[in-house]
């Protein structure tokens, strides 16, 4: 059975099948569609998943192993403390590393399974967050996709968010690390979650001034617009897009109940919508 690691072959098959029916679809558009079919936000997220599943140094012709399992209680992970930023699962973002401890954390991760814990620090001005009071209690395990040193000496690291994880204990030595435990989601595929997802998408059209119905199907796939297929993914896709504070985004990250998270997102969007903005469809 094919899985996410066969995405490029699946996209090629899709393009050829549509071409035989005189339907033109570029390879990049096919990749975006395959990503959506597999329940992911876009090709960037899927590509990160594929690369994260490969061992360090593996080329495209090497056999692809199973993806790294989520952390279990007692797993120690290097920490990336973030100033004014909250990472969510499914996000793939560049992180710019200047602190020596975090550089050493990168080196440790690259020498191992490339997994780290990305967690927001409570005070952006804190240059050495080394205790539980200086960090938020929940972060996201992430896979380091690649890293390179910029001309100014700053290390640019691309990470892909995997799963929520709670900090159990900090290890502060050559670099900051943490013993973590996965945070499981509740009511992710419940009827309540699906119903809230529909309301959230309706409200997001007003909040972001987007009319989904006016967009052609191919444009929707190209833009990677969220769907209600997975309410948890929908919530984590929209949360970073909201114009809210770091503390509010952290609260969304720490809300493991998907229905409650969607309700919070709905309330935040309603509070942030212009007074003269259109009401969402019922």
Backbone bond lengths (Angstrom), bond angles and torsions (degrees), N, CA, C in turn:
res aa  C-N    CA-C-N  psi(-1)  N-CA   C-N-CA  omega(-1)  CA-C   N-CA-C  phi
1 X - - - 1.464 - - 1.529 109.72 -
2 X 1.325 115.89 135.59 1.450 119.56 178.89 1.529 110.72 -75.46
3 X 1.362 115.67 148.16 1.455 119.66 173.99 1.521 108.20 -132.98
4 X 1.365 117.34 -164.64 1.456 120.60 -172.15 1.519 113.38 -60.53
5 X 1.349 117.27 -22.98 1.465 119.81 -178.20 1.530 112.70 -73.70
6 X 1.334 116.90 -12.75 1.463 121.41 178.25 1.523 111.70 -96.37
7 X 1.343 117.19 17.46 1.465 121.24 -170.89 1.526 112.60 -57.18
8 X 1.330 118.06 -44.38 1.464 120.08 -176.95 1.526 111.74 -64.61
9 X 1.332 116.00 -40.34 1.463 119.43 177.50 1.522 110.59 -66.39
10 X 1.331 116.42 -38.72 1.462 121.13 178.30 1.527 110.54 -64.22
11 X 1.335 116.59 -41.38 1.466 120.67 179.31 1.526 110.78 -64.31
12 X 1.349 116.88 -40.71 1.457 120.73 178.56 1.533 111.03 -63.54
13 X 1.334 115.72 -42.51 1.462 120.28 178.46 1.525 110.63 -62.18
14 X 1.337 116.18 -42.12 1.463 120.69 178.97 1.523 111.23 -62.27
15 X 1.334 116.78 -46.14 1.469 120.33 179.61 1.521 111.53 -59.89
16 X 1.341 116.57 -43.61 1.461 120.57 -178.78 1.527 111.22 -66.60
17 X 1.344 116.03 -39.65 1.469 119.45 -179.67 1.521 111.04 -65.60
18 X 1.320 116.88 -41.30 1.462 120.21 179.17 1.521 111.61 -70.79
19 X 1.330 115.59 -36.06 1.468 119.61 178.66 1.526 110.88 -61.81
20 X 1.332 115.83 -37.02 1.468 120.11 178.59 1.520 111.83 -64.75
21 X 1.331 115.95 -21.43 1.466 121.28 177.95 1.534 111.41 -101.94
22 X 1.344 115.10 17.00 1.470 122.28 178.21 1.527 112.34 63.79
23 X 1.324 116.16 30.32 1.456 121.50 175.27 1.529 107.86 -109.27
24 X 1.328 116.92 118.67 1.461 121.23 -176.91 1.527 110.40 -88.76
25 X 1.332 115.80 128.04 1.466 121.44 178.15 1.521 107.77 -146.02
26 X 1.337 116.64 122.79 1.464 119.54 -178.73 1.521 110.24 -69.42
27 X 1.346 115.01 162.25 1.465 119.63 179.47 1.520 111.21 -62.41
28 X 1.338 117.23 -39.12 1.458 119.96 -179.92 1.523 111.26 -65.57
29 X 1.333 116.55 -38.72 1.463 119.92 177.28 1.521 110.48 -66.95
30 X 1.323 116.99 -36.59 1.465 120.28 176.69 1.518 111.12 -63.61
31 X 1.335 116.51 -40.65 1.466 120.32 178.74 1.529 110.79 -62.59
32 X 1.336 116.51 -42.01 1.466 119.94 178.48 1.529 110.71 -61.65
33 X 1.337 116.81 -42.25 1.462 120.25 179.87 1.518 111.75 -65.54
34 X 1.320 117.39 -40.74 1.466 120.70 178.81 1.524 109.92 -63.78
35 X 1.327 117.39 -39.80 1.465 120.76 177.64 1.519 110.67 -59.13
36 X 1.340 116.90 -43.26 1.461 121.13 179.98 1.529 110.82 -66.67
37 X 1.338 116.28 -40.35 1.470 120.25 178.73 1.523 110.72 -60.44
38 X 1.328 116.07 -36.62 1.466 120.90 -179.83 1.527 112.44 -81.28
39 X 1.335 117.58 3.70 1.455 120.86 174.44 1.509 114.72 85.77
40 X 1.347 117.91 15.36 1.463 121.59 -179.67 1.515 110.16 -106.37
41 X 1.337 115.60 160.36 1.454 120.51 -172.40 1.516 112.85 -66.18
42 X 1.336 117.70 -45.19 1.458 120.31 -178.62 1.528 108.96 -162.70
43 X 1.351 115.14 -179.03 1.466 119.93 -176.80 1.527 111.60 -64.30
44 X 1.343 118.27 -33.92 1.458 120.12 179.70 1.521 111.65 -58.24
45 X 1.338 115.78 -43.06 1.468 119.79 179.00 1.519 110.40 -66.46
46 X 1.336 116.95 -44.02 1.459 120.34 179.97 1.524 110.95 -63.94
47 X 1.344 117.31 -42.33 1.464 120.39 178.56 1.516 111.03 -60.94
48 X 1.339 116.17 -38.69 1.464 119.79 178.27 1.523 110.70 -64.69
49 X 1.328 116.88 -40.50 1.464 120.57 177.40 1.535 111.07 -61.31
50 X 1.332 115.51 -43.24 1.460 119.61 -178.98 1.523 110.76 -63.31
51 X 1.355 116.08 -46.64 1.452 119.41 -178.86 1.519 111.90 -66.90
52 X 1.339 116.73 -35.98 1.459 120.21 179.99 1.515 111.61 -66.37
53 X 1.344 117.20 -24.49 1.461 120.45 -178.65 1.518 112.66 -81.64
54 X 1.358 117.04 -9.44 1.453 120.48 -178.83 1.521 110.97 -94.04
55 X 1.331 118.17 145.20 1.459 120.60 176.19 1.514 110.99 -68.58
56 X 1.346 116.83 156.20 1.459 121.51 179.61 1.521 109.57 -56.97
57 X 1.348 116.10 130.22 1.454 120.51 177.56 1.512 114.17 86.27
58 X 1.331 117.80 -2.61 1.455 119.53 -178.53 1.517 110.27 -73.43
59 X 1.290 118.06 133.64 1.453 122.63 177.00 1.512 109.94 -90.05
60 X 1.320 116.62 173.93 1.450 120.46 -176.63 1.517 114.07 -65.64
61 X 1.368 117.66 -20.12 1.458 119.62 -179.03 1.528 111.63 -89.10
62 X 1.303 118.44 -11.60 1.455 120.35 -179.67 1.517 110.85 -71.88
63 X 1.343 118.62 150.95 1.456 120.37 174.13 1.518 109.53 -59.36
64 X 1.331 116.71 140.53 1.456 121.12 -178.61 1.520 109.24 -96.30
65 X 1.357 119.04 121.24 1.452 121.66 -178.68 1.511 111.04 -80.20
66 X 1.320 114.99 175.64 1.456 120.26 174.88 1.521 109.67 -64.59
67 X 1.351 115.51 149.06 1.460 120.45 178.55 1.513 109.95 -65.67
68 X 1.358 116.09 155.33 1.459 120.56 179.74 1.513 110.10 -61.37
69 X 1.340 118.61 136.55 1.452 120.85 179.33 1.510 110.56 -70.66
70 X 1.344 117.76 157.91 1.455 119.95 176.10 1.514 110.29 -64.20
71 X 1.338 118.20 155.52 1.450 120.31 -177.91 1.515 111.62 -67.05
72 X 1.308 116.75 143.74 1.455 121.22 174.07 1.511 107.99 -104.47
73 X 1.322 116.87 166.53 1.451 120.20 179.48 1.526 109.40 -56.18
74 X 1.295 115.90 136.02 1.458 120.55 178.81 1.513 113.05 98.19
75 X 1.359 118.20 -8.50 1.462 120.57 179.54 1.515 109.77 -76.44
76 X 1.352 116.59 130.08 1.459 121.55 177.51 1.518 109.26 -95.41
77 X 1.322 116.52 128.19 1.460 121.35 -179.88 1.517 110.06 -126.41
78 X 1.342 117.70 140.46 1.470 119.94 172.04 1.525 109.56 -61.08
79 X 1.324 116.98 146.53 1.459 121.76 -176.88 1.520 111.20 -106.89
80 X 1.334 114.67 135.96 1.453 122.44 167.27 1.528 106.97 -105.91
81 X 1.340 119.87 98.39 1.467 120.08 175.64 1.525 109.83 -76.78
82 X 1.328 116.74 131.51 1.456 121.56 -173.53 1.528 111.01 -112.25
83 X 1.336 116.05 136.03 1.461 122.19 173.77 1.539 108.39 -90.75
84 X 1.321 115.91 126.28 1.473 121.46 173.00 1.525 113.73 53.27
85 X 1.324 117.38 39.21 1.460 120.08 178.89 1.522 110.00 -154.37
86 X 1.336 115.93 136.34 1.459 122.31 176.54 1.525 108.40 -119.97
87 X 1.317 116.67 119.48 1.465 121.66 176.80 1.526 109.07 -85.79
88 X 1.348 115.71 140.32 1.456 121.60 175.52 1.528 109.53 -115.67
89 X 1.334 117.57 156.44 1.469 119.30 172.71 1.520 110.58 -55.63
90 X 1.305 117.10 149.07 1.471 125.92 -179.34 1.528 113.08 80.93
91 X 1.340 119.04 -12.15 1.466 120.54 -179.42 1.524 110.81 -81.13
92 X 1.326 116.22 139.89 1.461 122.31 171.74 1.521 107.24 -122.05
93 X 1.324 116.73 114.52 1.463 120.73 -173.13 1.529 110.74 -138.87
94 X 1.346 117.19 155.69 1.467 120.56 171.43 1.527 110.05 -83.00
95 X 1.310 116.02 139.48 1.464 122.16 176.38 1.526 107.05 -120.41
96 X 1.324 117.13 129.07 1.457 120.96 -178.40 1.529 108.75 -100.64
97 X 1.324 114.84 118.42 1.465 122.30 -172.09 1.517 110.11 -106.86
98 X 1.332 116.30 122.33 1.453 120.83 177.46 1.511 113.08 -120.56
99 X 1.341 117.41 -23.18 1.461 121.32 -176.76 1.529 111.07 -79.15
100 X 1.324 115.48 138.37 1.462 120.73 -175.83 1.525 112.12 -59.78
101 X 1.322 117.02 -41.63 1.465 119.66 -178.96 1.521 111.12 -61.57
102 X 1.328 115.98 -41.36 1.460 119.10 -179.27 1.517 110.69 -70.22
103 X 1.329 116.90 -34.38 1.471 120.01 174.38 1.529 110.48 -59.04
104 X 1.332 115.60 -43.72 1.466 119.07 179.45 1.531 110.83 -67.18
105 X 1.330 116.46 -31.83 1.460 119.99 175.61 1.529 110.49 -65.02
106 X 1.342 116.30 -39.50 1.466 120.93 176.73 1.525 110.08 -61.66
107 X 1.325 116.97 -46.73 1.459 121.24 -179.30 1.516 111.14 -59.71
108 X 1.341 116.01 -41.49 1.467 120.09 179.89 1.527 110.33 -65.19
109 X 1.336 116.53 -42.23 1.458 119.95 -179.71 1.523 111.48 -65.29
110 X 1.329 116.82 -42.55 1.462 120.59 -178.55 1.524 111.83 -66.68
111 X 1.324 116.79 -26.69 1.463 120.36 178.40 1.521 111.38 -80.72
112 X 1.333 116.92 -12.55 1.458 121.04 -179.54 1.511 112.08 -114.86
113 X 1.337 115.82 -127.93 1.458 120.03 -175.68 1.527 113.12 -94.31
114 X 1.339 116.92 8.54 1.467 124.10 176.12 1.524 113.62 71.53
115 X 1.298 118.34 10.16 1.464 119.41 179.82 1.523 111.21 -90.36
116 X 1.331 115.12 141.37 1.462 122.30 177.58 1.528 107.96 -138.04
117 X 1.331 115.28 170.25 1.460 120.90 171.16 1.512 107.57 -112.43
118 X 1.328 116.43 117.60 1.461 121.58 176.74 1.524 107.41 -96.23
119 X 1.332 116.76 120.59 1.462 120.90 -175.95 1.526 109.64 -139.82
120 X 1.308 116.01 141.43 1.469 120.65 -179.91 1.526 109.84 -78.50
121 X 1.330 116.38 140.93 1.455 120.57 174.31 1.520 109.54 -91.95
122 X 1.327 116.18 150.90 1.463 120.68 -173.56 1.530 111.85 -70.45
123 X 1.325 116.94 -35.28 1.460 121.29 -179.15 1.523 109.09 -119.56
124 X 1.340 116.94 119.08 1.457 120.41 -178.19 1.520 112.32 -64.04
125 X 1.337 117.47 -24.69 1.463 120.96 -177.39 1.521 112.92 -82.53
126 X 1.328 117.38 -6.73 1.468 121.97 -178.71 1.527 109.24 -75.25
127 X 1.344 117.01 112.12 1.466 120.50 -177.74 1.526 113.24 -83.72
128 X 1.330 117.62 -13.26 1.464 120.12 -178.75 1.522 110.23 -141.24
129 X 1.354 117.46 69.76 1.461 120.24 178.79 1.524 110.43 -71.57
130 X 1.318 116.74 103.13 1.455 119.58 -172.35 1.504 115.26 -123.81
131 X 1.343 118.47 12.18 1.459 120.10 177.85 1.527 109.48 -139.84
132 X 1.334 115.42 169.25 1.459 120.44 -175.17 1.524 112.77 -63.64
133 X 1.329 117.03 -27.58 1.461 120.19 -179.77 1.523 112.21 -72.47
134 X 1.328 117.57 -19.85 1.464 120.31 -176.60 1.525 113.20 -93.44
135 X 1.345 117.13 -7.72 1.460 121.80 -178.90 1.523 110.27 -123.81
136 X 1.315 116.42 152.49 1.460 119.74 172.47 1.529 108.61 -71.99
137 X 1.326 117.66 152.34 1.475 120.07 -171.85 1.527 115.09 -75.47
138 X 1.341 117.55 -16.67 1.465 121.05 -177.73 1.522 109.58 -125.12
139 X 1.311 115.73 132.38 1.456 121.91 174.90 1.516 109.58 -130.55
140 X 1.325 116.31 -159.12 1.464 121.75 -179.68 1.528 108.97 -131.33
141 X 1.321 116.74 127.55 1.456 118.99 171.50 1.521 107.69 -68.11
142 X 1.323 116.04 142.56 1.467 119.87 -175.92 1.514 109.73 -143.17
143 X 1.304 115.15 156.43 1.458 121.80 176.52 1.520 109.00 -103.94
144 X 1.328 117.09 131.66 1.464 121.41 176.55 1.521 108.21 -78.59
145 X 1.328 116.27 116.63 1.458 121.00 -177.06 1.524 111.00 -82.40
146 X 1.326 116.25 -48.78 1.463 120.40 176.62 1.513 108.64 -161.25
147 X 1.326 116.13 167.66 1.459 120.89 176.52 1.523 109.29 -151.71
148 X 1.332 115.29 148.27 1.452 120.65 177.57 1.526 109.30 -154.19
149 X 1.314 115.82 148.37 1.451 121.60 -179.11 1.524 109.48 -87.17
150 X 1.344 116.11 129.08 1.453 122.05 179.40 1.538 110.02 -80.21
151 X 1.337 116.29 169.63 1.463 120.63 -178.59 1.528 111.72 -63.26
152 X 1.341 117.42 -25.24 1.461 119.84 179.41 1.519 112.43 -88.26
153 X 1.341 116.62 6.18 1.453 120.70 177.86 1.514 114.55 89.47
154 X 1.333 117.62 -8.32 1.462 121.42 178.67 1.528 109.44 -76.24
155 X 1.314 116.08 138.40 1.462 121.74 -179.64 1.526 109.21 -89.39
156 X 1.333 116.89 123.95 1.459 122.13 176.63 1.520 108.85 -99.23
157 X 1.327 115.57 118.57 1.461 121.78 -176.76 1.525 108.81 -120.87
158 X 1.323 117.25 127.62 1.461 121.24 175.51 1.524 108.85 -96.24
159 X 1.330 115.96 127.28 1.461 120.72 -179.32 1.521 110.03 -124.76
160 X 1.323 115.61 150.49 1.461 121.98 177.87 1.523 108.74 -121.54
161 X 1.346 116.38 119.26 1.457 120.93 -177.75 1.519 112.40 -66.73
162 X 1.322 115.65 138.11 1.464 121.23 -177.63 1.526 112.48 -112.52
163 X 1.342 117.38 -65.51 1.460 120.61 -171.83 1.519 110.67 -150.24
164 X 1.334 116.29 147.66 1.457 121.04 173.76 1.518 110.01 -62.61
165 X 1.327 114.95 143.73 1.465 119.66 177.94 1.521 109.27 -148.05
166 X 1.323 115.62 141.33 1.461 121.92 179.54 1.519 109.98 -99.01
167 X 1.323 116.12 140.35 1.463 121.28 177.92 1.522 109.19 -79.61
168 X 1.321 116.04 124.28 1.455 121.08 176.88 1.519 111.76 -96.50
169 X 1.338 115.20 -38.04 1.464 120.08 -175.25 1.521 108.77 -160.79
170 X 1.333 116.85 139.82 1.463 121.43 178.31 1.519 111.16 -97.50
171 X 1.320 115.22 145.47 1.465 122.72 173.41 1.523 106.21 -120.14
172 X 1.319 117.48 111.32 1.455 122.25 -174.32 1.522 109.25 -111.61
173 X 1.338 115.87 99.12 1.466 120.82 -179.51 1.527 108.73 -132.98
174 X 1.341 117.87 -124.18 1.462 120.66 177.38 1.531 110.95 -62.17
175 X 1.327 115.80 -29.69 1.463 121.54 173.90 1.523 106.92 -145.05
176 X 1.324 115.17 162.55 1.454 120.08 -178.76 1.523 109.60 -84.74
177 X 1.334 115.76 130.17 1.462 121.45 178.30 1.524 108.64 -135.15
178 X 1.317 115.41 168.52 1.460 119.03 -177.55 1.519 110.72 -144.48
179 X 1.321 113.97 143.39 1.460 120.74 165.94 1.526 105.33 -84.75
180 X 1.329 117.12 125.32 1.458 120.58 -172.87 1.520 111.52 -127.05
181 X 1.312 114.60 163.53 1.464 121.83 173.91 1.517 108.28 -134.27
182 X 1.337 118.16 137.74 1.467 120.33 -179.54 1.519 111.28 -64.26
183 X 1.325 115.83 145.66 1.466 122.38 175.46 1.524 107.49 -103.31
184 X 1.315 115.95 110.53 1.459 120.28 -178.43 1.528 110.63 -81.05
185 X 1.332 115.57 144.44 1.455 120.83 179.19 1.524 110.86 -87.76
186 X 1.328 115.12 145.23 1.456 120.62 176.44 1.532 109.79 -110.76
187 X 1.318 115.67 150.03 1.472 124.83 175.10 1.530 112.35 53.79
188 X 1.327 116.03 36.54 1.468 120.07 -176.57 1.524 112.28 -68.59
189 X 1.326 117.40 -39.04 1.455 120.91 -178.20 1.523 111.92 -113.99
190 X 1.312 116.98 24.90 1.458 120.68 -179.36 1.529 110.73 -76.17
191 X 1.343 115.48 162.63 1.464 120.38 177.68 1.526 110.55 -62.57
192 X 1.339 115.95 -35.27 1.467 119.38 178.23 1.521 111.48 -63.64
193 X 1.340 116.41 -40.28 1.462 120.62 -179.70 1.527 110.80 -64.69
194 X 1.337 116.96 -42.18 1.463 120.63 179.53 1.528 110.38 -64.00
195 X 1.325 116.69 -41.41 1.466 120.32 179.19 1.524 111.12 -64.27
196 X 1.345 116.93 -44.12 1.469 120.21 178.46 1.523 110.38 -64.59
197 X 1.341 117.67 -34.82 1.464 121.10 179.69 1.516 110.96 -59.93
198 X 1.330 116.71 -43.28 1.454 120.64 179.26 1.523 110.93 -61.74
199 X 1.341 116.70 -43.34 1.466 120.60 179.13 1.524 111.09 -65.92
200 X 1.330 116.44 -38.04 1.467 120.76 -179.92 1.524 110.56 -65.13
201 X 1.329 118.03 -43.31 1.458 120.53 179.46 1.522 111.74 -64.84
202 X 1.345 116.42 -40.28 1.462 119.74 177.21 1.528 110.74 -60.44
203 X 1.326 115.87 -44.23 1.463 120.02 -178.24 1.529 111.10 -70.24
204 X 1.344 117.30 -33.39 1.460 120.09 -179.75 1.534 111.13 -64.81
205 X 1.327 117.47 -32.90 1.465 119.75 177.24 1.525 110.36 -58.53
206 X 1.338 116.38 -41.98 1.459 120.50 178.51 1.520 110.88 -72.45
207 X 1.332 116.35 -42.50 1.473 121.50 -176.92 1.526 110.93 -61.65
208 X 1.339 116.82 -43.57 1.467 121.28 -176.58 1.528 112.47 -97.83
209 X 1.334 116.19 2.21 1.462 121.57 179.89 1.533 111.15 57.65
210 X 1.338 114.80 47.99 1.462 121.70 179.32 1.519 108.50 -122.36
211 X 1.322 116.91 133.98 1.456 121.90 174.92 1.517 107.99 -106.67
212 X 1.342 116.82 97.32 1.459 120.78 -177.56 1.533 111.63 -58.84
213 X 1.331 116.74 -35.88 1.467 120.02 -174.69 1.519 112.54 -66.10
214 X 1.326 117.17 -23.36 1.469 120.44 -177.75 1.523 112.58 -84.85
215 X 1.323 116.81 -9.51 1.462 120.01 -177.96 1.525 110.51 -88.66
216 X 1.346 117.45 135.94 1.465 119.43 175.11 1.521 110.07 -67.12
217 X 1.332 114.71 158.35 1.461 119.90 -175.47 1.527 112.14 -57.13
218 X 1.334 116.77 -41.39 1.467 119.79 -177.98 1.528 111.20 -65.81
219 X 1.332 117.07 -35.33 1.464 120.58 178.25 1.523 110.55 -67.77
220 X 1.323 117.57 -37.90 1.454 120.43 177.77 1.524 110.70 -60.57
221 X 1.343 115.49 -43.99 1.461 118.95 179.32 1.523 110.68 -65.13
222 X 1.343 116.70 -39.96 1.456 120.39 -178.49 1.528 111.46 -65.60
223 X 1.317 116.93 -37.86 1.466 120.92 -179.64 1.525 112.69 -79.48
224 X 1.327 117.30 -12.33 1.455 119.83 179.92 1.516 112.29 64.53
225 X 1.339 117.42 39.53 1.458 119.96 -178.47 1.519 110.24 -64.69
226 X 1.333 117.96 143.30 1.459 120.89 -177.57 1.519 111.64 -69.80
227 X 1.331 115.71 155.79 1.453 121.63 176.82 1.521 108.60 -126.98
228 X 1.327 115.89 173.94 1.454 119.73 -179.43 1.522 111.45 -95.13
229 X 1.342 117.20 11.60 1.459 120.18 -179.56 1.513 112.88 -58.69
230 X 1.314 118.26 -36.40 1.458 123.37 177.30 1.517 107.35 -133.09
231 X 1.329 118.77 101.32 1.470 121.14 -176.71 1.524 113.78 -57.05
232 X 1.332 117.39 -34.24 1.456 119.67 178.72 1.514 112.17 -65.90
233 X 1.343 116.75 -42.78 1.456 121.36 177.92 1.525 110.01 -66.05
234 X 1.331 116.82 -40.24 1.459 120.35 178.04 1.523 110.74 -58.08
235 X 1.335 116.57 -48.00 1.465 120.48 -179.23 1.524 111.05 -60.42
236 X 1.331 116.63 -43.33 1.461 120.14 -177.91 1.526 112.32 -75.47
237 X 1.336 117.94 -19.24 1.463 121.37 174.72 1.524 110.78 -76.34
238 X 1.334 116.12 -41.04 1.455 120.11 -176.57 1.523 113.26 -80.57
239 X 1.328 117.85 -33.40 1.475 120.86 -174.81 1.526 112.90 -52.27
240 X 1.352 120.08 -46.21 1.476 119.28 -179.56 1.527 113.01 -68.18
241 X 1.333 118.32 -17.09 1.457 121.44 -176.55 1.523 112.84 -86.74
242 X 1.324 117.00 -10.13 1.461 119.98 -176.64 1.521 111.02 -79.46
243 X 1.324 116.08 143.89 1.470 121.44 176.87 1.524 108.66 -86.23
244 X 1.326 114.91 77.27 1.460 121.76 -177.60 1.520 108.88 -133.64
245 X 1.313 116.56 171.09 1.463 121.30 -176.74 1.526 111.67 -75.51
246 X 1.322 114.92 164.57 1.466 120.68 176.32 1.523 109.82 -60.14
247 X 1.341 117.26 -40.73 1.460 121.02 -179.88 1.525 111.09 -61.50
248 X 1.340 117.25 -39.65 1.464 120.41 179.20 1.527 111.28 -69.30
249 X 1.326 117.21 -38.46 1.473 119.41 176.49 1.527 110.51 -65.57
250 X 1.325 116.64 -38.86 1.460 119.74 177.89 1.527 110.61 -63.65
251 X 1.316 117.40 -38.27 1.467 120.64 177.26 1.528 110.86 -61.66
252 X 1.328 116.44 -39.45 1.460 119.88 176.92 1.521 110.61 -65.23
253 X 1.327 116.87 -40.79 1.462 120.37 178.53 1.524 110.88 -62.04
254 X 1.319 116.72 -39.15 1.465 121.02 -176.66 1.521 113.05 -79.40
255 X 1.329 117.76 -7.86 1.461 120.93 179.47 1.524 109.13 -86.08
256 X 1.322 116.81 100.69 1.466 121.04 -175.30 1.518 112.59 -80.83
257 X 1.329 117.78 -21.10 1.456 121.12 176.61 1.536 108.49 -78.34
258 X 1.328 116.65 115.91 1.464 120.85 -173.18 1.528 111.67 -64.83
259 X 1.321 117.74 -38.45 1.464 119.91 178.89 1.521 110.22 -62.87
260 X 1.335 116.91 -45.16 1.461 120.60 178.99 1.529 110.88 -64.07
261 X 1.340 117.09 -36.81 1.466 120.37 179.54 1.527 110.90 -66.24
262 X 1.320 116.59 -43.12 1.462 120.26 177.94 1.523 110.99 -63.53
263 X 1.334 117.12 -38.90 1.459 120.20 178.45 1.533 111.14 -64.43
264 X 1.338 116.43 -39.17 1.468 119.66 177.43 1.528 110.72 -64.81
265 X 1.338 116.31 -42.24 1.467 120.04 178.51 1.523 110.15 -62.61
266 X 1.326 116.59 -40.75 1.455 120.88 178.61 1.531 110.75 -61.04
267 X 1.328 116.52 -45.46 1.472 120.69 179.31 1.526 111.52 -63.97
268 X 1.335 117.07 -40.64 1.464 120.71 -179.69 1.518 111.67 -65.84
269 X 1.334 116.76 -39.08 1.462 119.59 179.19 1.525 110.90 -69.07
270 X 1.313 116.96 -39.84 1.467 119.71 178.54 1.522 110.58 -64.28
271 X 1.339 115.98 -38.79 1.466 119.70 179.55 1.523 111.39 -68.85
272 X 1.339 117.23 -29.33 1.456 120.40 -176.62 1.506 114.13 -95.24
273 X 1.336 118.34 -3.85 1.454 120.92 -178.61 1.521 110.44 -76.22
274 X 1.326 119.01 135.41 1.465 121.01 177.10 1.522 111.20 -54.16
275 X 1.349 115.64 144.15 1.463 120.02 -176.52 1.514 112.85 -60.56
276 X 1.348 115.43 -31.56 1.462 118.27 -178.95 1.519 112.54 -93.33
277 X 1.329 115.96 9.38 1.456 119.91 -179.97 1.517 111.09 -73.12
278 X 1.332 118.12 157.75 1.456 121.34 -179.05 1.521 111.23 -71.23
279 X 1.287 116.94 148.55 1.457 121.26 176.22 1.519 109.21 -77.44
280 X 1.331 118.18 145.26 1.459 120.94 178.05 1.518 110.86 -68.14
281 X 1.321 114.96 156.36 1.464 119.60 177.89 1.514 109.87 -65.45
282 X 1.322 116.51 148.25 1.447 120.29 -178.04 1.512 111.91 -79.80
